[in-house]
Amino acid sequence: MSESLPDLVAGIRPLVDSLPPASRPGFMAGLERQAAGNYRQWAEASDNSVLAIGLRLCAAREDSVADMIEATFPADPSHAAQLQEAATQLQAAGDPFAGYELADCMRMQAAAERNGAAAWRQIATNMDDSDTRRALEFCACLEEQSAEFLEAWLQG
């Protein structure tokens, strides 16, 4: 991995940490949806059909994670203003993939997937409900599957 590639999670962590703990999973679900959109864009731009299929599967996993998190952690309307402010800050930061070749984007995304898996598992440690812990573990596994695809593709 290139030394000059940004750490996507390091840039987002302060925004997530600024939110009320109960709203963090919902904000993170939005990040999953953004990642799904990135995967779809990369698939559309690819002239390699196998890569495009793999990227679309990654997008589907991201959407599944977001769906599961949104179902497990309903939005708290009292935090709407804070969530909107964090979303505005994230948008103002711009596209973290702009100017990078697809391979570097995939490297950055694979690292973000690994961090996402760790984050879902960390959240799970604070949950008393076994169904919630299982849902979070499943989300972590989906994140790891996407990371594994990206890493395997990059290894050639």
C-alpha positions in Angstrom: 0.0 0.0 0.0 1.3 3.4 -0.9 2.4 5.6 2.0 0.6 8.6 0.6 -2.9 7.1 0.7 -5.2 8.8 3.2 -6.8 6.9 6.1 -10.5 7.4 5.4 -11.5 6.4 8.9 -9.1 8.9 10.6 -10.8 11.7 8.6 -14.3 10.5 9.6 -13.7 9.5 13.2 -13.9 13.0 14.7 -17.3 13.5 13.1 -18.6 10.2 14.4 -17.2 10.9 17.9 -18.9 14.3 18.0 -22.3 12.7 17.7 -24.4 11.4 20.6 -23.5 7.7 21.0 -27.0 6.5 20.2 -26.9 8.3 16.8 -23.5 7.0 15.8 -24.6 3.8 14.2 -27.2 5.6 12.1 -24.6 8.0 10.9 -22.3 5.1 10.1 -25.1 3.5 8.1 -25.2 6.6 6.0 -21.5 6.1 5.4 -22.2 2.5 4.3 -24.7 3.8 1.7 -22.0 6.2 0.4 -19.6 3.4 0.1 -22.2 1.4 -1.8 -22.5 4.3 -4.2 -18.8 4.4 -4.7 -18.7 0.7 -5.4 -21.4 1.1 -8.0 -19.6 4.0 -9.7 -16.4 1.9 -9.8 -18.3 -1.0 -11.3 -19.9 1.2 -14.0 -16.5 2.6 -14.9 -14.8 -0.8 -15.1 -14.4 -2.5 -18.4 -13.6 -5.7 -16.6 -16.8 -7.6 -16.1 -15.5 -9.8 -13.3 -14.3 -6.8 -11.3 -17.6 -5.0 -12.0 -19.6 -8.0 -10.6 -17.4 -8.2 -7.5 -17.8 -4.4 -6.9 -21.6 -4.7 -7.3 -21.5 -7.5 -4.7 -19.6 -5.2 -2.4 -22.2 -2.5 -2.9 -25.0 -5.0 -2.1 -23.1 -5.9 1.2 -22.8 -2.2 2.1 -26.5 -1.7 1.5 -27.2 -4.8 3.7 -25.1 -3.4 6.5 -26.9 -0.1 6.3 -30.3 -1.8 6.2 -29.5 -3.9 9.3 -28.1 -1.0 11.2 -31.0 1.3 10.5 -33.4 -1.5 11.5 -31.4 -2.2 14.7 -30.8 1.4 15.7 -33.7 3.6 14.7 -32.9 7.3 14.3 -33.5 9.6 17.3 -35.3 12.7 15.9 -33.9 14.8 18.8 -30.4 14.3 17.2 -31.4 15.4 13.7 -29.6 18.7 13.8 -26.4 17.2 15.0 -26.6 14.5 12.3 -27.3 17.1 9.6 -24.3 19.2 10.7 -22.0 16.1 10.6 -23.3 15.2 7.2 -22.7 18.8 6.0 -19.2 18.7 7.3 -18.6 15.3 5.6 -19.9 16.7 2.3 -17.7 19.8 2.6 -14.6 17.7 3.0 -15.1 16.5 -0.6 -14.6 13.1 -2.3 -11.7 11.4 -0.5 -11.1 9.2 -3.6 -10.8 12.2 -6.0 -7.5 12.1 -8.0 -6.7 8.5 -7.1 -6.4 5.5 -9.5 -9.0 2.8 -8.9 -6.4 0.4 -7.4 -5.6 3.0 -4.7 -9.3 3.7 -4.1 -9.7 0.0 -3.6 -6.8 -0.1 -1.1 -8.3 2.8 0.9 -11.7 1.2 0.8 -10.4 -2.2 1.9 -8.8 -0.6 5.0 -12.0 1.2 5.7 -13.9 -2.1 5.5 -11.6 -3.6 8.0 -12.0 -0.6 10.3 -15.8 -0.8 9.8 -15.8 -4.5 10.9 -13.8 -3.6 14.0 -16.2 -0.7 14.8 -19.3 -2.9 14.6 -17.6 -5.4 16.9 -16.7 -2.7 19.3 -20.3 -1.4 19.4 -21.4 -5.0 19.9 -19.4 -5.3 23.1 -21.6 -2.7 24.7 -24.9 -4.3 23.8 -26.8 -6.4 26.2 -29.3 -7.8 23.6 -28.0 -11.0 21.9 -29.9 -10.2 18.7 -28.3 -6.8 18.4 -24.8 -8.4 19.0 -25.6 -11.0 16.3 -26.7 -8.3 13.9 -23.5 -6.3 14.5 -21.3 -9.4 14.1 -23.1 -10.2 10.8 -22.4 -6.6 9.7 -18.7 -7.0 10.6 -18.5 -10.2 8.5 -20.0 -8.5 5.5 -17.5 -5.7 5.8 -14.7 -8.3 5.9 -16.0 -10.0 2.9 -15.8 -6.8 0.9 -12.3 -6.2 2.2 -11.3 -9.7 1.2 -12.6 -9.2 -2.3 -10.7 -5.9 -2.7 -7.5 -7.3 -1.3 -7.6 -10.5 -3.4 -8.3 -8.5 -6.5 -5.4 -6.2 -5.8 -3.0 -9.1 -5.2 -3.9 -10.3 -8.7 
